[in-house]
Amino acid sequence: MSRTSSHDLNENNVIVTFPASKNFKPVEEIKNPLVKLKEEVKESKSFNERIALNLPNEVNNLTEVSHSLEVRLNVLEEIEARLKFYVDDLEAEVLKSHFD
């Protein structure tokens, strides 16, 4: 019986082989690693230059946004000053009516 069970296990094991494919990429041999490093640096540098070219538009947008925020801040400061004036005025009236 042990032979039958081991025989069953062997039937389930399958060896699969693949033929050599022409689509495999050849192993890249680098004689001098500095050449590849220079190419990577050039690619990253050109990528950074492209980003830098887009910065003026972003800076312009940031300038507009900061100006908008300054205007809103000025309005809020004016509202705060008016509210403080009204609260102080009400407080003075309450104290005046309390002592009268």
C-alpha positions in Angstrom: 0.0 0.0 0.0 2.8 2.4 0.7 3.9 1.8 -2.9 0.5 2.9 -4.2 0.5 6.1 -2.2 4.0 7.1 -3.3 3.0 6.2 -6.9 0.0 8.6 -6.6 2.3 11.4 -5.4 4.6 10.9 -8.4 1.7 11.1 -10.8 0.8 14.5 -9.5 4.3 15.9 -9.9 4.8 17.4 -13.3 8.1 18.8 -14.7 7.5 21.7 -17.1 10.2 22.9 -19.4 10.1 26.0 -21.5 11.9 26.3 -24.8 14.4 29.1 -25.2 12.6 32.2 -26.3 13.9 34.9 -28.7 12.0 37.4 -26.5 14.4 37.1 -23.6 16.4 40.3 -23.1 20.2 39.7 -23.2 22.1 40.3 -20.0 23.4 43.8 -20.0 27.2 43.9 -19.6 28.5 47.2 -18.3 32.2 47.6 -18.9 32.4 50.9 -17.1 29.6 51.7 -14.5 30.4 55.4 -14.7 28.8 55.6 -18.2 25.5 54.3 -16.9 25.8 56.6 -13.9 26.4 59.6 -16.2 23.3 58.7 -18.2 21.2 58.5 -15.1 22.4 61.8 -13.8 21.7 63.4 -17.2 18.2 62.0 -17.2 17.5 63.3 -13.7 19.0 66.6 -14.5 16.9 67.1 -17.6 13.9 66.0 -15.5 14.7 68.7 -12.9 15.1 71.2 -15.7 11.7 70.5 -17.0 10.2 70.9 -13.6 12.1 74.2 -13.2 10.6 75.5 -16.5 7.1 75.0 -15.0 7.9 76.9 -11.8 7.2 80.4 -13.1 3.5 79.5 -13.6 3.4 77.9 -10.2 5.1 80.9 -8.6 2.6 83.2 -10.4 -0.3 81.1 -9.1 1.3 81.2 -5.6 1.6 85.0 -5.8 -2.1 85.3 -6.8 -3.1 83.0 -4.0 -1.0 84.8 -1.4 -2.4 88.2 -2.5 -5.9 86.7 -2.2 -5.1 85.5 1.3 -3.7 88.9 2.2 -6.9 90.6 1.1 -9.1 88.1 3.1 -6.8 88.6 6.1 -7.3 92.4 5.9 -11.0 92.0 5.7 -11.1 89.6 8.7 -8.9 92.0 10.7 -11.3 94.9 9.9 -14.3 92.7 11.0 -12.4 91.8 14.2 -11.7 95.5 14.9 -15.4 96.4 14.4 -16.6 93.5 16.5 -14.2 94.5 19.3 -15.5 98.1 19.1 -19.1 96.9 19.4 -18.3 94.5 22.2 -16.4 97.3 24.1 -19.4 99.7 23.4 -21.9 97.1 24.7 -19.7 96.4 27.8 -19.5 100.1 28.5 -23.3 100.4 28.3 -23.8 97.3 30.5 -21.4 98.7 33.1 -23.1 102.2 32.9 -26.6 100.8 33.3 -25.4 98.5 36.1 -24.0 101.4 38.2 -27.0 103.7 37.5 
